[in-house]
Amino acid sequence: MKNRILAIYLPNPPSASSLPDLAGTLLSISPRVGIRPPDMVYADLTPTLHLFSEEEVVKRIRRYAVAIADDLATAGALARLGRSEPTVIPAGGSEEALAPLPIQTLSFLADPLSPPTPKESKAADGLIRLLPLLGIRTLGNFARIPASTIGPRFGAFGVELHRRARGAASSIFRPFEPSLTYREAWEFDEPASFLEPLLFVAKNLLGRLEAQMQKHLQSALQMVLYLETEDSKETEISIPLHRPLRKAPALFEIVRERLSVLTFESPIVSIAIEISLPVRSLGTQFHLFDAHEQQNERLDELLGRLVGKLGPTVVSAATLRERHRPETAWEPAAFEPRKAAFSETAGTLKRPTLVLPSPQPLRIENQNGRAVLHSERERFIVRSFKGPERLKGEWWNEKPLARDYFVAETENGRQLWIFKSLPDQRVFLHGYFD
Amino acid sequence: MLKTTEKRSSLPTGLASLDLFLAGGWPAGGMTVLSGEKGCGKTELALRAAAEATKADRWVALVSAGETLFPPSFSEHGVDLARLLWVRPKEEIHARWALEQLTRSGLFTLVLASHLHLGEKEARRLQLGSEQTGAAALLLTEPIQTNLWALTLHCEVARSSDRILVLKVRRSRKPLSRFQTEVNLDEKPNSGDLSSQPAVRIVAS
């Protein structure tokens, strides 16, 4: 099967990002897209012809000068003619389509993938001047010259042009890779002294970033805000996201939270938002009335706001670990309640609800037959002890674990989790059964 | 705009006699304060309700700042850890902010806050948030002297023995038949209360 190449010609593109933007858009109809700076974009339609017909494709991009042919050079040359109507050359028809074009269009075939080098330009110009003198005025005339005679007369570059004029050019090109970061910036005409204009612009920028990510089927895992004040101070705020997000409203809520707590000594003159860690994600198609999907979406937004403001380490679920040392018997885990099966509730051993960050030493006194525990701040008169529960392990460590745990109930009904360290017999308060 | 919410008047406490005393359970769509000394059993009480909610596939959020809560004990009280979101910022101001976000999200049936200090204004905002979404907000604090007028319910908790807690009602918007009760932590929950209710309801707003 022949290749089918789409070429789009953009004379005088409005900005430097026009070609990558267009290439990004074309990624939604073909996985292989190429750019030829400064004015041409290609897409190989062959792999997706079963999904989009050529007519459909040209209909979508009608406002550009467009051509479809079997090879890059033919499609590129025909698009470069700048016809108002799309040119679609049937398979195998490249030579025939190029034949009537004047020999001056040979330069269009010079290099479909990159601008010609000065040497190539000189060679092409030489040919364009020479060939009419020999009575060769169209690409068809040029193509009909026997191939074996081209090399000695016109050199290697001439051979290549001859091959292209016969519609036999290569269709191989280096695919375009979307940029790894997306950035949108705004400079204020009047420096912004209040939050509102800043938020207004941020919302706009995020809308544009969403569109860019949408084109490349990517989502954000991290954003960076850049703010510049009138006194030329720059502030950079990195916002990690708990999971890939693309939608501007969700990203805006996160940005709003961050901006609303900032204070600046002088007005803001520019703001930029960068998606510094884009990841490929197809996004979700929501069923209109599926409450669970909407719930998941809202959970994503909420977690995004929380993680954006508080950081990823403080927002999580918890999962238990088998450890000798009770304070290390759990670790944070991603909060994914919809994916989780019901977890087994475990543990027959009684564990306190509050555990101190580090055990506090206790001094024990005997007052009239009652144990009184003194911590740094408090004094507990103990009514009863339950225990011990011996926890021993980690013998391979420098300080192995060897503790006898007790539940101490105080006179006023409080329950404490205390332990006696076995090597040195010291007593510590470790938590509360709150 | 669609809004997902659960509307019920109370959330089972996980203890049959307490449900009876509170005429159904902890107020849903309202804020409850459980106050008492550290070690008095108020967190255990809250975890019983969290266990009931997670068993019925509801989501529970927990906010703490500074205090180190201990997840193995949550599990011991029957809480499904996969359905419990724990937010534990270092600073209390951030914890208060997170508490409001979680309560107003309408995603969590029960929102617990451990040892946060709320002013009257913040309490009012939280009360409003939970009224709007139907979430039960349970605040666990050390004894407080001030009266927070926005509260739906304020109970003081004390332990009379290992497994028996005493609850004294300081304030209640709902009329109650008594103002003090004893709760046995070994008691069984009411059967099939929460899970028989629909998980989510969509209402247009």
Interface residues (C-beta under 8 A of the other chain):
Chain A: F289 A291 H292 Q294 Q295 R298 L299 L302 R305 L306 K309 L310 V314 V315 S316 A317 A318 T319 L320 P326 A329 W330 P332 A333 F335 E336 P337 A340 A341 F342 S343 T345 A346 G347 L349 K350 R351 P352 T353 L354 V355 L356 P357 K386 E409 T410 N412 G413 R414 Q415 L416 G431 Y432 F433 D434
Chain B: L2 T4 E37 K38 G39 C40 G41 K42 T43 E44 L47 A51 W59 E67 T68 L69 F70 P71 P72 S73 F74 S75 E76 G78 V79 D80 L81 A82 R83 L84 L85 W86 V87 R88 P89 K90 H94 W97 A98 Q101 L102 S105 G106 L107 L140 A158 R159 S160 S161 D162 V200 R201 I202
